[in-house]
């Protein structure tokens, strides 16, 4: 990847609806050249998809929470992961080092639905020994923009 690829990625992250012609003008390439670069970035899974960012509260999901989940033994990791993949409330799931086995970011309608997710779903999955929930009061930054690492940029 070169500087123009990074600029294309940056533009698409900031505005997924930017046209290839707009991108071409901004990066100094022809539209067909930009189309080819985007195709290759998608093919190599550098670009993994396109989406609209939405206001979750306007969709009725007023509670954001982070849930630490402790799994008693690694033999339960795969089953837990498979169950979590089916839960629409879970926006992110990460296996982590430290006190917890997994950290989940969830959005639910209210504290009642959060409680149901915890008690009726997560805590009933085989191997789950404990959950620790932190409810978000105010979000000061939620970003999806990923910058290339300094290590990659030094190679240009």
DSSP file (Angstrom, degrees, kcal/mol; ACC not computed):
  #  RESIDUE AA STRUCTURE BP1 BP2  ACC     N-H-->O    O-->H-N    N-H-->O    O-->H-N    TCO  KAPPA ALPHA  PHI   PSI    X-CA   Y-CA   Z-CA
    1    1 A X              0   0    0      0, 0.0     2,-0.2     0, 0.0     0, 0.0   0.000 360.0 360.0 360.0 144.2    0.0    0.0    0.0
    2    2 A X     >  -     0   0    0      1,-0.0     4,-2.1   154,-0.0     3,-0.3  -0.600 360.0 -83.9-119.7-177.4    1.2    3.5   -0.8
    3    3 A X  H  > S+     0   0    0      1,-0.2     4,-2.1     2,-0.2     5,-0.1   0.842 126.3  54.2 -58.7 -36.0    0.2    7.0    0.3
    4    4 A X  H  > S+     0   0    0      2,-0.2     4,-2.5     1,-0.2    -1,-0.2   0.897 106.4  51.5 -67.9 -38.6   -2.6    7.2   -2.2
    5    5 A X  H  > S+     0   0    0     -3,-0.3     4,-2.7     2,-0.2    -2,-0.2   0.931 110.2  49.8 -60.2 -44.6   -4.1    4.0   -0.9
    6    6 A X  H  X S+     0   0    0     -4,-2.1     4,-2.5     1,-0.2    -2,-0.2   0.888 110.9  49.4 -61.5 -39.0   -4.0    5.4    2.6
    7    7 A X  H  X S+     0   0    0     -4,-2.1     4,-2.5     2,-0.2    -1,-0.2   0.895 110.7  50.0 -67.3 -39.8   -5.7    8.6    1.4
    8    8 A X  H  X S+     0   0    0     -4,-2.5     4,-2.5     2,-0.2    -2,-0.2   0.937 112.3  47.6 -62.1 -46.5   -8.4    6.6   -0.4
    9    9 A X  H  X S+     0   0    0     -4,-2.7     4,-2.4     1,-0.2    -2,-0.2   0.921 111.3  51.0 -60.7 -45.1   -9.0    4.6    2.8
   10   10 A X  H  X S+     0   0    0     -4,-2.5     4,-2.0     1,-0.2    -1,-0.2   0.928 110.9  48.2 -59.2 -46.7   -9.1    7.8    4.9
   11   11 A X  H  X S+     0   0    0     -4,-2.5     4,-2.4     1,-0.2    -1,-0.2   0.914 112.2  48.5 -62.2 -43.3  -11.7    9.4    2.6
   12   12 A X  H  < S+     0   0    0     -4,-2.5    -1,-0.2     1,-0.2    -2,-0.2   0.855 110.4  51.6 -67.5 -34.0  -13.9    6.3    2.5
   13   13 A X  H  < S+     0   0    0     -4,-2.4     3,-0.3    -5,-0.2    -1,-0.2   0.885 114.0  43.6 -67.9 -37.0  -13.8    6.0    6.3
   14   14 A X  H  < S+     0   0    0     -4,-2.0     2,-0.2     1,-0.3    -2,-0.2   0.835 136.1  11.5 -76.6 -32.8  -14.8    9.7    6.7
   15   15 A X    ><  -     0   0    0     -4,-2.4     3,-2.1    -5,-0.2    -1,-0.3  -0.723  60.0-174.9-149.9  93.3  -17.5    9.5    4.0
   16   16 A X  T 3  S+     0   0    0     -3,-0.3    -4,-0.1     1,-0.3    -3,-0.1   0.613  87.8  59.7 -64.3 -11.9  -18.5    6.0    2.7
   17   17 A X  T 3  S+     0   0    0      2,-0.1    -1,-0.3    -5,-0.0    -5,-0.1   0.371  73.6 126.8 -97.9   3.6  -20.7    7.7    0.2
   18   18 A X    <   -     0   0    0     -3,-2.1     2,-0.1    -7,-0.2    -3,-0.0  -0.378  61.7-122.5 -60.0 136.6  -17.9    9.6   -1.5
   19   19 A X     >  -     0   0    0      1,-0.1     4,-2.4    -2,-0.1     5,-0.2  -0.405  14.6-116.6 -79.4 158.8  -17.9    8.9   -5.2
   20   20 A X  H  > S+     0   0    0      1,-0.2     4,-2.8     2,-0.2     5,-0.1   0.857 117.9  55.1 -61.4 -34.0  -14.9    7.5   -7.0
   21   21 A X  H  > S+     0   0    0      2,-0.2     4,-2.3     1,-0.2    -1,-0.2   0.914 107.4  48.4 -66.4 -42.6  -14.7   10.7   -9.0
   22   22 A X  H  > S+     0   0    0      2,-0.2     4,-1.9     1,-0.2    -2,-0.2   0.916 114.2  46.7 -62.2 -42.6  -14.5   12.8   -5.8
   23   23 A X  H  X S+     0   0    0     -4,-2.4     4,-2.3     2,-0.2     5,-0.2   0.926 109.7  53.8 -65.0 -44.4  -11.8   10.5   -4.4
   24   24 A X  H  X>S+     0   0    0     -4,-2.8     5,-1.8     1,-0.2     4,-1.4   0.918 109.2  48.3 -57.2 -45.4   -9.9   10.6   -7.7
   25   25 A X  H  <5S+     0   0    0     -4,-2.3    -1,-0.2     1,-0.2    -2,-0.2   0.904 112.8  48.8 -61.5 -41.2   -9.9   14.4   -7.7
   26   26 A X  H  <5S+     0   0    0     -4,-1.9    -1,-0.2     1,-0.2    -2,-0.2   0.830 119.1  36.1 -70.9 -32.4   -8.7   14.5   -4.1
   27   27 A X  H  <5S-     0   0    0     -4,-2.3    -1,-0.2     2,-0.1    -2,-0.2   0.496 109.4-115.0-102.4  -4.0   -5.9   12.0   -4.5
   28   28 A X  T  <5S+     0   0    0     -4,-1.4     2,-0.3     1,-0.3    -3,-0.2   0.836  74.3 115.1  78.4  32.8   -4.8   13.0   -8.0
   29   29 A X      < -     0   0    0     -5,-1.8    -1,-0.3    -6,-0.2    -2,-0.1  -0.794  69.4 -95.9-124.0 169.4   -5.6    9.8   -9.9
   30   30 A X     >  -     0   0    0     -2,-0.3     4,-2.1     1,-0.1     5,-0.2  -0.455  36.7-112.2 -78.3 160.1   -8.1    9.0  -12.6
   31   31 A X  H  > S+     0   0    0      1,-0.2     4,-2.7     2,-0.2     5,-0.2   0.910 118.2  51.7 -61.5 -43.0  -11.5    7.5  -11.6
   32   32 A X  H  > S+     0   0    0      1,-0.2     4,-2.2     2,-0.2    -1,-0.2   0.885 108.9  51.5 -62.1 -35.0  -10.6    4.1  -13.2
   33   33 A X  H  > S+     0   0    0      2,-0.2     4,-2.2     1,-0.2    -1,-0.2   0.906 111.4  47.0 -66.5 -40.4   -7.4    4.0  -11.2
   34   34 A X  H  X S+     0   0    0     -4,-2.1     4,-2.8     2,-0.2     5,-0.2   0.920 110.3  53.0 -65.3 -43.6   -9.3    4.7   -8.0
   35   35 A X  H  X S+     0   0    0     -4,-2.7     4,-2.4     1,-0.2    -2,-0.2   0.911 110.6  47.6 -57.7 -43.1  -11.9    2.1   -8.8
   36   36 A X  H  X S+     0   0    0     -4,-2.2     4,-2.3     2,-0.2    -1,-0.2   0.906 111.7  49.5 -66.4 -42.2   -9.1   -0.5   -9.3
   37   37 A X  H  X S+     0   0    0     -4,-2.2     4,-2.5     2,-0.2    -2,-0.2   0.922 111.9  48.4 -63.6 -43.4   -7.3    0.5   -6.1
   38   38 A X  H  X S+     0   0    0     -4,-2.8     4,-2.5     2,-0.2     5,-0.2   0.919 110.1  52.4 -62.6 -43.1  -10.6    0.2   -4.2
   39   39 A X  H  X S+     0   0    0     -4,-2.4     4,-2.6    -5,-0.2    -1,-0.2   0.924 111.5  46.2 -58.1 -45.2  -11.3   -3.2   -5.7
   40   40 A X  H  X S+     0   0    0     -4,-2.3     4,-2.3     2,-0.2     6,-0.2   0.881 110.9  52.1 -67.1 -38.1   -7.9   -4.4   -4.7
   41   41 A X  H  <>S+     0   0    0     -4,-2.5     5,-2.4     2,-0.2     6,-1.5   0.883 113.2  45.2 -65.2 -37.7   -8.3   -3.0   -1.1
   42   42 A X  H ><5S+     0   0    0     -4,-2.5     3,-1.4     3,-0.2    -2,-0.2   0.912 111.6  52.3 -69.0 -43.1  -11.6   -4.9   -0.9
   43   43 A X  H 3<5S+     0   0    0     -4,-2.6    -2,-0.2     1,-0.3    -1,-0.2   0.874 111.1  46.6 -60.8 -39.0  -10.2   -8.0   -2.4
   44   44 A X  T 3<5S-     0   0    0     -4,-2.3    -1,-0.3    -5,-0.1    -2,-0.2   0.405 114.4-120.2 -84.4   2.2   -7.3   -8.0    0.2
   45   45 A X  T < 5S+     0   0    0     -3,-1.4    -3,-0.2     2,-0.3     3,-0.1   0.739  79.8 124.7  62.6  26.0   -9.9   -7.3    3.0
   46   46 A X  S   <S+     0   0    0     -5,-2.4     2,-0.7     1,-0.3    -4,-0.2   0.910  81.2  43.2 -71.4 -46.6   -8.3   -4.0    3.9
   47   47 A X  S    S+     0   0    0     -6,-1.5    -2,-0.3    -9,-0.2    -1,-0.3  -0.900  76.6 179.4 -94.4 117.7  -11.7   -2.5    3.3
   48   48 A X        -     0   0    0     -2,-0.7     2,-0.3     1,-0.3    -1,-0.1   0.514  54.0 -43.4-102.1  -5.9  -14.1   -5.0    4.9
   49   49 A X        -     0   0    0      2,-0.0     2,-0.4     0, 0.0    -1,-0.3  -0.944  50.3-102.4 163.4 178.1  -17.4   -3.3    4.2
   50   50 A X        +     0   0    0     -2,-0.3     2,-0.3    -3,-0.1   -37,-0.0  -0.981  37.9 164.6-131.8 141.8  -19.5   -0.2    4.1
   51   51 A X        -     0   0    0     -2,-0.4     2,-0.4     2,-0.0   -35,-0.2  -0.976  34.8-115.1-153.1 162.0  -22.1    1.0    6.6
   52   52 A X        -     0   0    0     -2,-0.3     2,-0.4   -36,-0.0    -2,-0.0  -0.865  28.8-132.4 -99.3 136.5  -24.1    3.9    7.9
   53   53 A X        -     0   0    0     -2,-0.4     2,-0.3     2,-0.0    -2,-0.0  -0.760  31.4-170.3 -86.6 134.2  -23.5    5.2   11.4
   54   54 A X        -     0   0    0     -2,-0.4     2,-0.9     5,-0.0     3,-0.1  -0.845  31.3-109.3-126.0 159.9  -26.7    5.7   13.3
   55   55 A X    >>  -     0   0    0     -2,-0.3     3,-0.9     1,-0.2     4,-0.6  -0.804  27.7-158.5 -87.0 107.0  -27.8    7.2   16.6
   56   56 A X  G >4>S+     0   0    0     -2,-0.9     5,-2.4     1,-0.3     3,-1.1   0.825  88.2  59.9 -60.1 -33.8  -28.7    4.2   18.7
   57   57 A X  G >45S+     0   0    0      1,-0.3     3,-1.4     3,-0.2    -1,-0.3   0.847 100.0  55.9 -65.8 -31.6  -31.0    6.2   21.0
   58   58 A X  G <45S+     0   0    0     -3,-0.9    -1,-0.3     1,-0.3    -2,-0.2   0.628 105.1  53.7 -75.0 -11.5  -33.1    7.2   18.0
   59   59 A X  G <<5S-     0   0    0     -3,-1.1    -1,-0.3    -4,-0.6    -2,-0.2   0.220 128.6 -99.4-101.1  11.4  -33.6    3.5   17.4
   60   60 A X  T < 5S+     0   0    0     -3,-1.4     2,-0.8     1,-0.2    -3,-0.2   0.582  87.1 123.3  87.3  10.4  -34.7    3.0   21.0
   61   61 A X      < +     0   0    0     -5,-2.4    48,-0.3     1,-0.2    -1,-0.2  -0.811  23.2 160.4-108.2  92.6  -31.5    1.7   22.5
   62   62 A X        +     0   0    0     47,-1.0     2,-0.5    -2,-0.8    47,-0.2   0.622  50.3  75.5 -89.5 -15.2  -30.7    4.1   25.3
   63   63 A X  E     -A  108   0A   0     45,-2.7    45,-2.4    -7,-0.1     2,-0.4  -0.876  51.8-176.1-108.1 125.9  -28.3    2.0   27.4
   64   64 A X  E     +A  107   0A   0     -2,-0.5    72,-2.9    72,-0.4     2,-0.3  -0.963  17.5 169.7-110.1 134.7  -24.7    1.4   26.4
   65   65 A X  E     -AB 106 135A   0     41,-2.2    41,-2.9    -2,-0.4     2,-0.5  -0.989  31.0-141.1-144.1 153.0  -22.7   -1.0   28.7
   66   66 A X  E     -AB 105 134A   0     68,-2.7    68,-2.8    -2,-0.3     2,-0.5  -0.970  22.2-162.6-111.9 128.2  -19.4   -2.8   28.8
   67   67 A X  E     -AB 104 133A   0     37,-2.7    37,-2.4    -2,-0.5     2,-0.5  -0.949   8.1-154.7-119.1 118.8  -19.6   -6.3   30.2
   68   68 A X  E     -AB 103 132A   0     64,-3.2    64,-2.3    -2,-0.5     2,-0.5  -0.788  17.0-163.5 -86.0 131.1  -16.6   -8.2   31.4
   69   69 A X  E     -AB 102 131A   0     33,-2.8    32,-2.4    -2,-0.5    33,-2.1  -0.970   8.0-154.2-122.4 127.7  -17.2  -11.9   31.3
   70   70 A X  E     - B   0 130A   0     60,-2.9    59,-2.7    -2,-0.5    60,-1.1  -0.880   7.2-161.7-101.3 129.1  -15.2  -14.5   33.1
   71   71 A X  E     - B   0 128A   0     -2,-0.5    57,-0.2    57,-0.2     3,-0.1  -0.928  16.2-139.5-109.9 131.7  -15.1  -18.0   31.5
   72   72 A X  S    S+     0   0    0     55,-3.0     2,-0.3    -2,-0.5    -1,-0.1   0.773  80.8   6.7 -66.0 -27.8  -13.9  -20.8   33.8
   73   73 A X    >   -     0   0    0     54,-0.2     3,-2.3     1,-0.1     4,-0.3  -0.991  69.9-117.4-155.4 144.8  -11.8  -22.6   31.3
   74   74 A X  G >  S+     0   0    0     -2,-0.3     3,-1.7     1,-0.3     4,-0.5   0.728 106.1  76.6 -56.6 -21.6  -10.6  -22.1   27.7
   75   75 A X  G 3  S+     0   0    0      1,-0.3     4,-0.3     2,-0.1    -1,-0.3   0.722  94.6  51.8 -62.4 -17.8  -12.6  -25.2   26.6
   76   76 A X  G <> S+     0   0    0     -3,-2.3     4,-2.4     1,-0.1    -1,-0.3   0.509  84.4  90.4 -93.6  -6.5  -15.7  -23.0   26.8
   77   77 A X  H <> S+     0   0    0     -3,-1.7     4,-2.9    -4,-0.3     5,-0.2   0.919  85.5  48.4 -58.4 -48.3  -14.4  -20.1   24.7
   78   78 A X  H  > S+     0   0    0     -4,-0.5     4,-2.5     1,-0.2    -1,-0.2   0.923 112.9  47.0 -62.6 -46.1  -15.6  -21.4   21.3
   79   79 A X  H  > S+     0   0    0     -4,-0.3     4,-2.1     2,-0.2    -1,-0.2   0.919 113.6  49.1 -61.6 -43.8  -19.1  -22.1   22.6
   80   80 A X  H  X S+     0   0    0     -4,-2.4     4,-2.6     1,-0.2    -2,-0.2   0.938 111.3  49.5 -60.8 -46.8  -19.3  -18.7   24.2
   81   81 A X  H  X S+     0   0    0     -4,-2.9     4,-2.0     1,-0.2    -2,-0.2   0.907 109.5  51.3 -59.9 -43.5  -18.1  -17.0   21.1
   82   82 A X  H  < S+     0   0    0     -4,-2.5     4,-0.5     1,-0.2    -1,-0.2   0.890 112.0  46.7 -62.8 -39.8  -20.6  -18.8   18.9
   83   83 A X  H >< S+     0   0    0     -4,-2.1     3,-1.3     1,-0.2     4,-0.3   0.921 110.5  52.1 -67.5 -43.8  -23.5  -17.7   21.2
   84   84 A X  H >< S+     0   0    0     -4,-2.6     3,-1.7     1,-0.3     6,-0.2   0.860  99.8  63.3 -62.8 -35.6  -22.3  -14.1   21.4
   85   85 A X  T 3< S+     0   0    0     -4,-2.0    -1,-0.3     1,-0.3    -2,-0.2   0.731 101.4  53.2 -60.9 -21.0  -22.2  -13.9   17.6
   86   86 A X  T <  S+     0   0    0     -3,-1.3     2,-0.7    -4,-0.5    -1,-0.3   0.513  86.3  97.1 -91.3  -5.5  -26.0  -14.5   17.6
   87   87 A X    X   -     0   0    0     -3,-1.7     3,-1.2    -4,-0.3    -1,-0.0  -0.756  55.6-163.4 -93.7 112.4  -26.9  -11.7   20.0
   88   88 A X  T 3  S+     0   0    0     -2,-0.7    -1,-0.2     1,-0.3    19,-0.1   0.748  87.4  63.9 -66.3 -22.1  -28.0   -8.5   18.3
   89   89 A X  T 3  S+     0   0    0     17,-0.1    18,-2.1     2,-0.0     2,-0.7   0.752  84.4  87.1 -71.3 -22.8  -27.4   -6.4   21.5
   90   90 A X  E <   +C  106   0A   0     -3,-1.2    16,-0.2    -6,-0.2     3,-0.1  -0.697  48.5 172.2 -84.8 114.3  -23.7   -7.2   21.4
   91   91 A X  E    S+     0   0A   0     14,-2.8     2,-0.3    -2,-0.7    15,-0.2   0.800  70.2  14.5 -88.7 -34.0  -21.9   -4.6   19.2
   92   92 A X  E     -C  105   0A   0     13,-1.6    13,-2.2     2,-0.0     2,-0.4  -0.993  59.7-174.1-141.7 146.3  -18.4   -5.7   20.0
   93   93 A X  E     +C  104   0A   0     -2,-0.3     2,-0.4    11,-0.2    11,-0.2  -0.968   9.2 178.9-143.5 126.4  -16.9   -8.8   21.6
   94   94 A X  E     -C  103   0A   0      9,-2.4     9,-2.4    -2,-0.4     2,-0.5  -0.991  26.1-138.6-132.7 129.2  -13.2   -9.1   22.4
   95   95 A X  E     -C  102   0A   0     -2,-0.4     7,-0.3     7,-0.2     2,-0.3  -0.770  41.2-175.4 -81.3 130.2  -11.3  -12.0   24.1
   96   96 A X        -     0   0    0      5,-2.2     2,-0.3    -2,-0.5    -2,-0.0  -0.796  29.2-117.4-129.7 163.3   -8.8  -10.2   26.4
   97   97 A X  S    S+     0   0    0     -2,-0.3     2,-0.3     2,-0.0     3,-0.3  -0.701  75.7  46.5 -92.9 154.2   -6.0  -10.8   28.8
   98   98 A X  S    S-     0   0    0     -2,-0.3    -2,-0.0     1,-0.2     0, 0.0  -0.839 113.0 -22.3 117.4-154.8   -6.5   -9.8   32.4
   99   99 A X  S    S+     0   0    0     -2,-0.3     2,-0.2   -29,-0.0    -1,-0.2   0.857 122.7  56.4 -65.9 -37.2   -9.2  -10.5   35.0
  100  100 A X        -     0   0    0     -3,-0.3   -30,-0.2     1,-0.1     3,-0.1  -0.612  65.4-150.6 -96.4 156.6  -11.9  -11.0   32.3
  101  101 A X  S    S+     0   0    0    -32,-2.4    -5,-2.2     1,-0.3     2,-0.3   0.808  85.2  14.6 -87.4 -36.9  -11.9  -13.5   29.5
  102  102 A X  E     -AC  69  95A   0    -33,-2.1   -33,-2.8    -7,-0.3     2,-0.4  -0.966  60.2-152.7-137.1 151.0  -14.1  -11.3   27.2
  103  103 A X  E     -AC  68  94A   0     -9,-2.4    -9,-2.4    -2,-0.3     2,-0.4  -0.999  18.9-166.7-121.3 129.0  -15.2   -7.7   27.1
  104  104 A X  E     -AC  67  93A   0    -37,-2.4   -37,-2.7    -2,-0.4     2,-0.6  -0.934  14.1-152.9-116.5 138.6  -18.5   -7.0   25.4
  105  105 A X  E     +AC  66  92A   0    -13,-2.2   -14,-2.8    -2,-0.4   -13,-1.6  -0.959  28.6 179.9-104.5 124.4  -19.9   -3.6   24.3
  106  106 A X  E     -AC  65  90A   0    -41,-2.9   -41,-2.2    -2,-0.6     2,-0.4  -0.896  24.1-157.0-127.1 154.2  -23.7   -3.8   24.2
  107  107 A X  E     +A   64   0A   0    -18,-2.1     2,-0.3    -2,-0.3   -43,-0.2  -0.999  22.8 168.3-126.7 127.2  -26.6   -1.5   23.4
  108  108 A X  E     -A   63   0A   0    -45,-2.4   -45,-2.7    -2,-0.4     3,-0.1  -0.881  44.1-112.8-133.1 167.2  -30.0   -2.2   25.0
  109  109 A X  S    S-     0   0    0    -48,-0.3   -47,-1.0    -2,-0.3     2,-0.3   0.900  87.6 -27.8 -67.0 -42.2  -33.3   -0.4   25.2
  110  110 A X  S  > S-     0   0    0    -48,-0.1     4,-1.8   -49,-0.1     5,-0.2  -0.900  75.3 -76.7-161.3-177.3  -33.2    0.1   29.0
  111  111 A X  H  > S+     0   0    0     -2,-0.3     4,-2.5     1,-0.2     5,-0.1   0.822 123.8  58.5 -67.8 -29.0  -31.9   -1.4   32.3
  112  112 A X  H  > S+     0   0    0      2,-0.2     4,-2.2     1,-0.2    -1,-0.2   0.935 108.6  43.9 -64.0 -45.4  -34.6   -4.1   32.2
  113  113 A X  H  > S+     0   0    0      2,-0.2     4,-2.1     1,-0.2    -2,-0.2   0.826 112.4  53.4 -71.6 -29.3  -33.5   -5.4   28.9
  114  114 A X  H  X S+     0   0    0     -4,-1.8     4,-2.3     2,-0.2    -2,-0.2   0.929 108.8  49.6 -65.9 -44.3  -29.8   -5.2   30.0
  115  115 A X  H  X S+     0   0    0     -4,-2.5     4,-3.2     1,-0.2     5,-0.4   0.907 109.7  51.2 -59.8 -42.9  -30.7   -7.2   33.1
  116  116 A X  H  X>S+     0   0    0     -4,-2.2     4,-2.1     1,-0.2     5,-0.8   0.916 108.9  51.2 -61.4 -43.2  -32.5   -9.8   30.8
  117  117 A X  I  X>S+     0   0    0     -4,-2.1     5,-2.9     3,-0.2     4,-0.7   0.921 116.4  41.3 -59.2 -44.0  -29.4  -10.0   28.6
  118  118 A X  I  <>S+     0   0    0     -4,-2.3     5,-2.6     3,-0.2    -2,-0.2   0.967 125.7  30.4 -67.6 -54.3  -27.2  -10.6   31.7
  119  119 A X  I  <5S+     0   0    0     -4,-3.2    -3,-0.2     1,-0.2    -2,-0.2   0.908 128.1  34.2 -78.6 -44.7  -29.4  -13.0   33.7
  120  120 A X  I  <5S+     0   0    0     -4,-2.1    -3,-0.2    -5,-0.4    -1,-0.2   0.681 132.8  17.6 -89.6 -17.8  -31.3  -14.9   31.0
  121  121 A X  I ><<S+     0   0    0     -5,-0.8     3,-1.0    -4,-0.7     4,-0.5   0.750 123.8  36.1-117.5 -68.7  -28.7  -15.1   28.3
  122  122 A X  G > <S+     0   0    0     -5,-2.9     3,-1.5     1,-0.3     6,-0.2   0.915 117.7  48.5 -61.6 -46.6  -25.0  -14.4   29.2
  123  123 A X  G 3 <S+     0   0    0     -5,-2.6    -1,-0.3    -6,-0.3    -4,-0.1   0.592 106.6  59.0 -74.0  -7.8  -25.0  -16.0   32.6
  124  124 A X  G <  S+     0   0    0     -3,-1.0     2,-0.3    -6,-0.2    -1,-0.3   0.507  79.6 107.1 -95.4  -4.7  -26.7  -19.2   31.3
  125  125 A X  S X  S-     0   0    0     -3,-1.5     3,-2.0    -4,-0.5   -45,-0.1  -0.574  85.2 -99.2 -75.3 133.6  -23.9  -19.9   28.7
  126  126 A X  T 3  S+     0   0    0     -2,-0.3    -1,-0.1     1,-0.3   -46,-0.1  -0.233 106.1  20.1 -53.9 132.4  -21.8  -22.9   29.7
  127  127 A X  T 3  S+     0   0    0      1,-0.3   -55,-3.0    -4,-0.1     2,-0.5   0.175  84.2 130.8  95.1 -16.8  -18.5  -21.9   31.4
  128  128 A X  E <   +B   71   0A   0     -3,-2.0    -1,-0.3   -57,-0.2   -57,-0.2  -0.588  22.3 167.5 -73.7 122.5  -19.6  -18.3   32.4
  129  129 A X  E     +     0   0A   0    -59,-2.7     2,-0.3    -2,-0.5    -1,-0.2   0.664  60.6   2.4-106.8 -23.2  -18.6  -17.9   36.0
  130  130 A X  E     -B   70   0A   0    -60,-1.1   -60,-2.9     2,-0.0    -1,-0.4  -0.985  51.4-158.8-162.6 148.2  -19.0  -14.1   36.5
  131  131 A X  E     -B   69   0A   0     -2,-0.3     2,-0.4   -62,-0.2   -62,-0.2  -0.972   4.8-163.9-127.9 150.6  -20.0  -10.9   34.7
  132  132 A X  E     -B   68   0A   0    -64,-2.3   -64,-3.2    -2,-0.3     2,-0.4  -0.967  14.2-160.2-134.8 116.2  -19.1   -7.3   35.6
  133  133 A X  E     -B   67   0A   0     -2,-0.4     2,-0.5   -66,-0.2   -66,-0.2  -0.833  12.2-171.6-109.2 133.2  -21.1   -4.6   34.0
  134  134 A X  E     -B   66   0A   0    -68,-2.8   -68,-2.7    -2,-0.4     2,-0.4  -0.986  16.1-149.2-118.3 120.4  -20.3   -0.9   33.6
  135  135 A X  E     -B   65   0A   0     -2,-0.5     2,-0.4   -70,-0.2   -70,-0.2  -0.760  16.1-127.0 -92.0 132.8  -23.1    1.3   32.3
  136  136 A X        -     0   0    0    -72,-2.9   -72,-0.4    -2,-0.4     3,-0.1  -0.631  23.9-178.0 -79.1 129.2  -22.1    4.3   30.2
  137  137 A X  S    S+     0   0    0     -2,-0.4     2,-0.3     1,-0.4    -1,-0.2   0.855  73.1   0.4 -90.8 -45.4  -23.5    7.6   31.5
  138  138 A X        -     0   0    0      0, 0.0     2,-0.6     0, 0.0    -1,-0.4  -0.991  63.5-143.8-145.7 135.5  -22.1    9.9   28.7
  139  139 A X        +     0   0    0     -2,-0.3     3,-0.1    -3,-0.1    -3,-0.0  -0.890  15.6 178.4 -99.8 125.5  -20.0    9.1   25.7
  140  140 A X  S    S+     0   0    0     -2,-0.6     2,-0.3     1,-0.3    -1,-0.1   0.628  73.1  16.1 -99.8 -16.2  -17.4   11.7   24.9
  141  141 A X        +     0   0    0      2,-0.0     2,-0.4     0, 0.0    -1,-0.3  -0.895  52.1 166.9-158.0 127.8  -15.9    9.9   21.9
  142  142 A X        +     0   0    0     -2,-0.3     2,-0.4    -3,-0.1    -3,-0.0  -0.896  23.7 174.7-137.0 106.9  -17.0    7.0   19.7
  143  143 A X        -     0   0    0     -2,-0.4    -2,-0.0     1,-0.1     0, 0.0  -0.878  30.2-178.4-120.3 144.7  -14.9    6.8   16.6
  144  144 A X        +     0   0    0     -2,-0.4     2,-0.3  -131,-0.1    -1,-0.1   0.471  53.4 113.0-112.1  -9.2  -14.7    4.3   13.8
  145  145 A X        -     0   0    0   -131,-0.0     2,-0.5     1,-0.0    -2,-0.1  -0.503  51.0-160.8 -69.9 123.7  -11.9    6.0   11.9
  146  146 A X        -     0   0    0     -2,-0.3     2,-0.3  -136,-0.0  -133,-0.1  -0.935   3.4-153.4-109.6 123.6   -8.7    3.8   12.0
  147  147 A X        -     0   0    0     -2,-0.5     2,-0.1     1,-0.1     3,-0.1  -0.670  26.9-104.6 -90.7 147.6   -5.4    5.5   11.2
  148  148 A X        -     0   0    0     -2,-0.3    -1,-0.1     1,-0.1     2,-0.0  -0.436  45.1-102.0 -66.8 147.1   -2.5    3.5    9.8
  149  149 A X     >  -     0   0    0      1,-0.1     4,-1.9    -2,-0.1     3,-0.4  -0.319  23.5-116.8 -69.4 155.0    0.2    2.8   12.3
  150  150 A X  H  > S+     0   0    0      1,-0.2     4,-1.8     2,-0.2     5,-0.1   0.820 115.1  62.3 -59.5 -31.9    3.3    4.8   12.3
  151  151 A X  H  > S+     0   0    0      1,-0.2     4,-0.6     2,-0.2    -1,-0.2   0.921 105.5  45.0 -62.2 -44.4    5.3    1.7   11.5
  152  152 A X  H >4 S+     0   0    0     -3,-0.4     3,-1.0     1,-0.2     4,-0.3   0.901 110.8  53.6 -65.9 -40.9    3.4    1.3    8.2
  153  153 A X  H >< S+     0   0    0     -4,-1.9     3,-1.3     1,-0.3    -1,-0.2   0.808  99.2  62.2 -67.2 -29.6    3.8    5.0    7.3
  154  154 A X  H 3< S+     0   0    0     -4,-1.8    -1,-0.3     1,-0.3    -2,-0.2   0.767  94.7  64.2 -65.2 -24.8    7.6    4.8    7.8
  155  155 A X  T <<        0   0    0     -3,-1.0    -1,-0.3    -4,-0.6    -2,-0.2   0.647 360.0 360.0 -74.5 -14.4    7.7    2.3    4.9
  156  156 A X    <         0   0    0     -3,-1.3    -1,-0.2    -4,-0.3    -2,-0.2   0.462 360.0 360.0 -81.3 360.0    6.4    4.9    2.4
